[in-house]
Amino acid sequence: MEADTRVQPLNIRGFLFFALTGLGLLVLQTTVQTWIDPWGYGPDFCFLMVLYIGVNVPVMWGAVLASVLGYFRDAAGAGVFGMHAGLFLVAFVVVALVRKKLDPAAPWYQALFVLSFAIGTGAMTQLAYYFLNRPLRFEPANWFSPMILFLISSLVTAVIGPMFFWLLDQFRPRTAARSERE
């Protein structure tokens, strides 16, 4: 069994980079994005970060990062406290299990990858709300049905995904621990 070359050991600088980038994206998503797109059609940057971490970060550190980002997202008022932490952790674990079979270099493949996970996680969110007997809250200004809103948001996230992954790949060499030979 050959090792996955994308997953490098993570040093503290790399961990802090992913943690601070995730928090910055959370702030962007909960403040600036709501001013630009008040109806909720924009991309889910936190979810994109979880997918990127799932592909590139070792399992132990990635699970911690995904869970913490989910808890902070819930604390920012995104729903039932702990739900996003669980959903992000499940999404991370699934990506970590299948990451050897992924081709992260092809942009069309990345978009399809992000779209499939966005729809899957959205379905898990709907299921969680169903079991909690809580109706989903949507802005009254939306004249589209909640399903159309969800699909448009998933498509926008999928379109932004390859650009987001490329941007984080530019910083990736600085986040990995150096080998003893270097």
C-alpha positions in Angstrom: 0.0 0.0 0.0 1.6 3.3 -1.0 1.4 6.4 1.1 -0.5 9.4 0.0 2.0 12.1 -0.8 -0.5 15.0 -0.3 -0.9 14.2 3.4 2.2 15.5 5.1 2.9 15.7 8.8 1.6 18.9 10.2 3.8 21.2 12.3 2.4 23.8 14.8 2.7 26.5 12.1 0.6 24.5 9.7 -2.0 23.8 12.4 -2.2 27.5 13.3 -2.4 28.4 9.6 -5.4 26.1 9.0 -7.1 27.1 12.3 -6.7 30.9 11.7 -7.7 30.6 8.1 -10.8 28.7 9.1 -11.7 31.3 11.7 -11.1 34.1 9.1 -13.3 32.3 6.6 -16.0 32.0 9.3 -15.8 35.7 10.0 -16.0 36.4 6.3 -19.0 34.0 5.9 -20.9 35.4 8.9 -20.4 39.1 8.4 -19.2 40.3 5.0 -21.0 37.6 2.9 -24.3 38.4 4.6 -23.9 42.1 3.5 -23.1 41.1 -0.1 -25.6 38.2 -0.3 -28.3 38.6 2.3 -30.5 35.8 0.8 -28.0 33.0 1.4 -27.0 32.0 -2.1 -23.3 32.4 -1.5 -20.6 29.7 -1.1 -20.0 27.9 2.2 -16.3 28.7 2.8 -16.2 26.8 6.1 -17.4 23.7 4.4 -14.8 24.2 1.6 -12.1 24.5 4.3 -13.2 21.2 5.9 -13.0 19.4 2.5 -9.6 20.8 1.9 -8.4 19.7 5.3 -9.9 16.3 4.7 -7.8 15.9 1.5 -4.5 17.3 2.9 -4.2 17.1 6.6 -3.5 14.0 8.8 -6.5 12.4 10.4 -5.9 13.4 14.0 -5.2 17.1 13.4 -7.9 17.3 10.7 -10.5 15.9 13.0 -9.7 18.5 15.6 -9.7 21.3 13.1 -13.0 20.2 11.5 -14.7 19.9 14.9 -13.5 23.2 16.2 -14.5 25.0 13.0 -18.0 23.4 13.3 -18.4 24.4 16.9 -17.3 28.0 16.1 -19.8 28.0 13.2 -22.6 26.9 15.6 -21.5 29.5 18.1 -21.8 32.2 15.4 -25.5 31.3 15.2 -25.7 28.8 12.4 -28.1 26.4 14.0 -28.3 23.8 16.8 -25.2 23.9 18.9 -22.9 21.0 18.0 -24.7 20.1 14.8 -22.1 21.6 12.4 -19.3 20.1 14.5 -20.8 16.7 14.0 -21.5 17.2 10.3 -18.1 18.7 9.6 -16.5 15.8 11.5 -18.5 13.2 9.4 -17.6 15.0 6.2 -13.9 15.1 7.2 -13.8 11.4 8.1 -15.5 10.4 4.8 -13.1 12.5 2.8 -10.1 11.2 4.8 -11.3 7.6 4.0 -11.6 8.2 0.3 -8.8 10.7 -0.3 -6.4 8.1 -1.9 -9.0 7.6 -4.6 -9.5 11.3 -5.3 -7.9 13.3 -8.1 -7.5 16.8 -6.6 -5.6 18.2 -9.6 -8.5 18.4 -12.1 -10.7 21.4 -11.5 -13.9 19.7 -12.9 -13.3 16.8 -10.6 -12.9 19.2 -7.6 -16.1 20.9 -8.5 -17.9 17.6 -8.8 -16.3 16.4 -5.5 -17.4 19.6 -3.7 -20.9 19.4 -5.2 -21.5 15.8 -4.1 -20.3 16.5 -0.6 -22.3 19.7 -0.4 -25.5 17.9 -1.4 -24.7 15.0 1.0 -24.0 17.3 3.9 -27.1 19.3 3.1 -29.1 16.1 3.2 -27.6 15.2 6.6 -28.5 18.7 7.8 -32.1 18.2 6.7 -32.2 14.8 8.4 -30.7 16.2 11.6 -33.4 18.9 11.7 -36.1 16.4 11.0 -35.0 14.2 13.9 -34.7 17.3 16.2 -38.2 18.3 15.2 -37.0 21.8 14.4 -38.2 23.6 11.3 -35.5 25.2 9.1 -35.5 29.0 9.3 -35.3 30.9 6.0 -35.2 34.6 5.3 -38.7 35.9 4.5 -37.3 37.8 1.6 -36.5 34.5 -0.3 -39.1 33.9 -2.9 -37.5 30.6 -3.9 -38.3 27.4 -2.1 -35.8 26.2 0.5 -34.7 23.4 -1.9 -33.8 25.8 -4.7 -31.9 28.0 -2.3 -30.0 25.0 -1.1 -29.2 23.8 -4.6 -28.1 27.2 -5.8 -25.8 27.6 -2.7 -24.4 24.1 -3.4 -23.7 25.0 -7.0 -22.0 28.2 -6.1 -19.9 26.4 -3.6 -18.9 23.8 -6.2 -17.9 26.6 -8.7 -15.8 28.4 -6.1 -14.3 25.1 -4.8 -11.5 24.7 -7.4 -10.4 28.3 -7.0 -10.4 27.9 -3.2 -8.4 24.7 -3.4 -5.9 26.3 -5.7 -5.5 29.3 -3.4 -4.8 27.1 -0.4 -2.5 24.9 -2.4 -0.3 28.0 -2.9 0.2 28.1 0.9 0.5 24.4 1.4 4.3 24.0 1.2 4.7 26.4 4.1 2.3 24.4 6.3 4.0 20.9 6.2 6.6 19.8 8.6 10.0 19.4 7.0 11.7 16.1 6.9 14.9 15.4 8.7 16.8 15.5 5.4 15.9 19.1 4.8 
